[in-house]
Amino acid sequence: MSRAKRPIPISVKVNSLVVWEYLIRQNLTQSELANRLGICSGYMSQLMGGSRGPSPKIRRKMLEVLSPLSFGELFILSRMSRSSL
């Protein structure tokens, strides 16, 4: 009897280069973006620095606020190794 394999979790990170380009073009600061997203500037800094990944709720809000950017432009997906779990 074979066991079903568990899916490998996916890590989602903010593509900070794309977000920075957007902010520059819109003449916005990272702090202003945090306010528009309804998050604190410290959490925004962690998202931009890659030390934290955005929750599904924040990903949806970022897609709304940073329109017309797409999911593929805003976020970087990577597989997490089983050893990092």
N, C-alpha and C positions, 0 to 999 in steps of 0.2 A: 504494500500500500504506500503510495507516494504522498509526501506532504506538500501542501500548497506553499509556494514561495511567497514570502511577504514582500510587498513592494518596497523599493528603496525610497526613503523620504527625499523630497526635493527642497532645497534651500532657495529662498527668494531674497534677493538683495536689490537695493535701489541702484540704478545706473546713474551714479552721481555726475558723471561728465555730461550726460544728456540733460539732467536737471539743471546743472549750472549754466549750460548754454541757454536753456529756456529762461532762467532767471535773468541772465544778462540781457537777452533780447527784450524781455518784458520790463526791464529796469526794476526788478524786485530783489529783496534780500531774502536770505534763508529764513530769517526771523519772520518776515511777512508771509512767506509760504507756510511756515509752521502755524501762524495765526489762522490762515485760510483753511488749513487742514484740521484745525481744532486740537492741535497737540502742542506740547511745550517745546521750547527751542532746544533744550537738552536732548530730547528724544529725536528731534529733527537732525541734530548734529550726529547722533549715533547712527541714524539711518543713512545719512550722507557719507559717513566715515566707514560704513560697512560692518560695524561691530554689532548691529542689530538688524534684523529683517523686519519689514513691515507686515503687520497683521492683515488678514483679508479685508477688514473694514478700512484700514488706512490705504491699502492698495486701491480699493474702489474709490475712495475720496481723492486720491492722487490722480487717478484717471479722469475724474470729473473736473478737478481744479486745473490740471495741466493739459486739458484738451487743447489741441487735437492730437497730442502724443498718444501712441498706442501702448498696450501692455508690453509688447516686444521691444519697444524703444525705452520704456521707463524702467523695466526690471530685467535682472539677470538671473536665470534659473541654473542651478547646478545640483547634481546628485550628491547627497551626503553619503560618505562611506559608513558602513555599519560600525566601524570602530569609533566613529565620532559621536555615536548615539549614547 
